């Protein structure tokens, strides 16, 4: 079995008195695509820059293919980074930018030209080699930045939110191109993003960060469907949250009926990792807007928790309607195919497997 392409052990970084990374442990398999996902200020970019050598660490180690690179300069780590700003030389042509790293390494002119032509073809930039980068579109500049990183054949490719400056259509196109290139080249990639969908689409493994720590890591399906905390559930799209009273029941947890919702039973097999089947007391149930459906207020289908509310607002984002439904003093967001009027009484039907339950404390 090959060892880890990258291993981070006990990594700590502080900016003055503020701890930004708090004992990060992470292993990245060779040829995998890992997304560091989190909100601004969570430490994901600091972690990437610590791996690349642009940020000095206070404690811990960084190993690349078993080699301790913790205190090596960036150009000695066998890595290449694509920056959010692209960091292209405006006075150089596309070809000169792509070949810049090879020139710094003292490669012969003929070898540089050959490698640059290979990269131009790979990134669909044929015919643009002599064009100044200031004359390229945003998507083309992003490809040039990626090409400059790939030209030196790095062991590990680091991507610091490289798609954030692109418009939505180009961003979607380029994310698939990067993933295809990564798979085709078999290169190990670590990608920083705050975009959940981007991480889900591109990564083999997602590392969710919060306040300088890893909140959860795993394959996209597990992080999305089995969040270990209320924070991860909310960040992965289960933004609706309602407080319930639960107690152990036959084969799972029983949800007690409340002023604005029905009772329900959640079988042990459908409980996520966030709550024990022996738990009793106040719990918070997180759920996604698309996991719910709207029906008659009196219907209580089996295996379903029903919230009783009224439509407070409506919008049409395309393909479905999005409703704000007031349930008591709480407003939840629900997607549904049918058109409803403001003030209409509705039942928000939630299959129990769609609930991510956590102790309220």
N, C-alpha and C positions, 0 to 999 in steps of 0.2 A: 504494500500500500504506500503510495507516495505521501510525503509529509505535507504540511500546510504550505501554501504559496506565501501566505502572510500570517504572522501571529503577533498579536498585541497582548501583553501580559502586565496587569496592574498599572496601566498607564494613568498618570496624573499630570495635569497642567493647571497652573494658576496664573491669573493676571493680577498681580499685586495680591491683595488679601482675598480675592474672589477665586474660588476653585471652579474651573471650567470643565475639567474632566476628573471623574472621581473613581479611580481604580478600574479602568476599562479592560475587560478581557474579551478577545475576539480571535477566532480562527477563520481563515478564508481558504477554501479548497482550490487547488490548481484548476485553471480554466473556468472558474465560476464567475458569476456576475452578482455582486453584492450591492444593495442600495442602503445607504445610511439615510434614514427618513426621520424627520422631526421638524418642529416649528423653529422659527428664528430664535437664536440664543440657547438652543438645547445642547450645543457642543459638537454637532456633526462636522462642521467645517474645520473646527479646531482639531478634531480627531484626524481628518484627512490631511491637514497640514502638518500634524505631528508625524504621521506615517511618511509623508513626502520629505520631511526634514526642514520645512520652512518655519516650524514652531519647535522650540527647544522644550523637552519634557522635564518635569521635576522628579518623576519617579516612574519606574516600570521599564519595559523593554519592547523594542520593535524588531521582529525577526522576519527576514525575507528568504524563503527556501532554506530555513535553518541557520542563516547567516545573521549575526547580530549587527544591525545597522542603526541602532538607537542614536548614536552620536556622529554618524557619517553625514557629510554635506549632501544636499539634494542630488547633485550630479554623480554621486558614487553609489546610489541606491538601486540602480537598475529599473527606475520608474520614470514615467512621463506623466505630466499633468495637463489637462485641458481646463483652462480657467473660465470663470463665468463671463469675464470681459473679453475672452479670447486672447488678449495680450499679443496681438499681431503687430509686426513692424510696419507702420503706414508708408514708409519710404521704400519698401521692398515689393517685388512682384509676388504673385502666388507661389511660383516655383522657388524663389529665394526664401520665402518664409518656411515652406515645407522642408527645404534642405538646410535650414539654419543650424539645427542640432548636429547634423552630419558634418557640416563645415567646422563647427567648434571641436569636433572629435578628430579633425585632421584627415578626413576621408578624401581620396583622390577625386578630382573634378568629374571624371568619367563615371565613377561609382555613384557619386551624388546625383548626377543627371539621370542615370539609370533608375535609381531608387525613387527619385522624384516622379519620373514618368510612370512607374508602377503605382505610386500612391495616387497620382492624378487620375489614372484609369480606375483604380479601385473605388475612389470617391466620386466618380462621375463628374470630374472637373476637366476633362479633356478639352483642349483649346483655350483654357484660361490660365495657363502657366505664365504667360508674359503679361497678364493683366495686373495692374496695381490692386492691392487688396481693398483700397478705398473705393474702388469701382465695382466691388462685388456686393451682392445682396446679403442679408443677414444669414440666410441658410448656407450660402456659399462660404461666407467667412467662418461659420461654425465648422464646415467641412475642412477648411484649410487648417484651422486650429487642431482639429482631430488628426489631420494628415501629418502635421509637424510632430505631433506626439508619437504617431505610429511609425514614422520614418526611421526612428532610431531603434526599432524593434525592442521595446521595453519588456521586461518580465511582467510588470504590473502597470496597468493603465488607471490613472486617477482622474475622475471627472467631477469638477466642482460646479454643479448646477449649470452645465454648459447650454442648456436649452431654454433657460429662463428669459432670454432676450428675444426669443422668436415668437411670432404670432402663432395662434392655436393650430392652424392647419399645417404650417411648416413644422411646428414642434412635434406633432403627431407623426408626420412622415419621417423626420430625422431620428426620432427615438427608435423606430423600427429598423432604420438603416444601421444605427450604432449597434443594436442588439445582433443584427445579422452579421456585421463585421466581427464583433467579439466572438460569436460562435464559430464563424468561418476561420478565424485566425487562431482560435483556441487560447486566447489571451485572458489572463485574470484581470477583472475590472472591478473597481470600487467607485460607486457613483453617489454623490451627495445630492439630495433633493428634498424639497418640502411638499412635493406633489405626490399624493397617495397613488393616483392612477398611474403616474409615470413609474413609480417604484413597482407597482403590481405588474405592469406590462413588460418592463425591462429586466427585472431582477430574478435570479434563481433563489435568492435568499434576501430577506428584508431584516434590517436591524433598526428597530424603533428606538429613538433616543429621547430622553427627557431629563432636563436639569443635570447634564453631565454624566448620566448613567444610561446603561442599556435597559430599557423598559421591557423589551421582548425581542427575540430574534427567532427566525424560522422561515420555512418556505411560505410564499405569499398566501396560499390557501389556509394554512394554520393560523397565521397572524390575523388574517381577515375574519375567519370563522370561529376561532377559539382565542380571543384576546384574554390575557391573564389579569388585566386591570381595567378599571373604569377609564383611565387615561388612554390606554391603547384602544379600547372599544370606541371612544369618542373620536380619536384621531383617525381611526380606520373607517369612519363614516357612520358609526352608530351614535349619532348626536342626540337623538331623543332619549330622555331619561325620566323615569317615573318611580316614585317610592312606593314600595309594597310591604306588606307583612307576610313573612313566610315561616313555615315550621316543617320539620320532618314528617313525611307521610308515607303511604304505602308505595315503596319502590322509588321514592324521589322526594321532591319538595312540594308542599301544598301552599298555594297562594291564597290568602284569605280574601274574601270579597270586601270591597270598600265602598265608600260613598259614590265613587265614579267609575268603578270597574267590577267585573265579575270575579268569581273564584276560578282557580285552574290548578291542575296538577302537572308538574314538570318531572317526567321520568328521569331516573338517575342517568340513563344513557344519553339524555339530551341536556344534561347540566354541563356547562363549560368549566374550565379550570379555575374560574374566579370565585367559586363558592362551594363549600362542602355540603354534601347531602344531609349532614347532621346539624346544619346551621338553623337557628331559630331567632327571629327578631326582624328589625327593619332591614330591607334590602333595596338596592337600586337596580332597576331593569333598564338596560340600554337596548335600543333597537333602531334599525335603519328605516328611512321613509319608504323605501321600496319593498320592505318586508311586510308591511301592513296592507290591509285592504279595508274598504269602507262598505258597510252593510247596514241593515236595519238595526235600530238601537236595541231591539228586544231579542235579536238572534244571539245564541251562544253556542256555536258549533263545538263539537268535541275536540279536545286538544288545543283549544284557543282561549286566550285571554282577551276579553272585550272591554275596551275603554268607552265610556259614554260621554259624548261631547257634542259640540256644535261647530259648524264651519264658520271660521272668523275671517279668512282671506283665501283668495285663490289666484293662481297664475298658471300659465301654459308654457312650460319650457320647451315643449316639442315632444310629440309622441304620447304624452300623458298630461294630466292636470296635477298640480302640486297645491295641496291644501294646508293651511294652518288651522288646526282643530283645537278649540279650547276644551280641555278636560279639567273641570274644576278651575283652579287658579293657574293651571299649567297649559302651555300651548305646545302641541306636537306637530311635526311636519309629516304629511302622508302623501304618497303618490298614488293616483288612481286613474283608471281609464275613463270613468264617467264624469259628466259635467254636473255639478251641484250648485245650488244657490246659497248665498250668504245667509247665515243664521239657521241653516237646516240642521236638524238633529240627526246625528250619525253614530253608528257604532264602529270604533276602530278595532278591527279584528287582527289579533297577533298570534300566529302559530307559536306554541311554547318553545319550539326549537329556534325561533328567531330572537328569543330573549337572551341577552347576555347579563347574567345576574351577578351582583357583587354585594358584600355586606355594606350597609349604609355607613358604618364607621370608617 
